[in-house]
């Protein structure tokens, strides 16, 4: 959705610029024609500015395509909500309980509370549960906080997640996406090819990784 919108935006802006610059060629600048040309130029300029602002506004609201893939909030039923509240009360008195943090962290992620999820995953790792799932959750939470932008923390988290869970398809996807985003295309390509060769996932399950691989190959051809 975001990529399509920006593609349309670029096309319309390019068309507007062409029309703006070529207008004097098609209109003889004399009297009424000159007034008409000025009005058209003002209209085109205003439209281009509004369109650009809308494009940046859309990005600031929904972020990158990576964010859309992971940002699907769910609502909790009363029973589950009560359990989470009990665990939160327990954690307020026992802040070093890694197991407790590990339980609530995915819930925060699922309910679209990325900052709380990030802190919970970080505490779970800090107090003893440094496993692949927690590192993956930490990276996803950080990615959501940053609106889909891969930062230093998400790079560390996804690298750790892949190292600790080398058989996880989801960890591999985010690790490869991070490498691609960092322009480490050879590393991303090699990691994906090695993962596919060493696992028996179905072609349907491997579609997200195959798409990344195809993009990298097409870019290298260009």
Beta strands, then each sheet from edge to edge (+ up, - down):
end
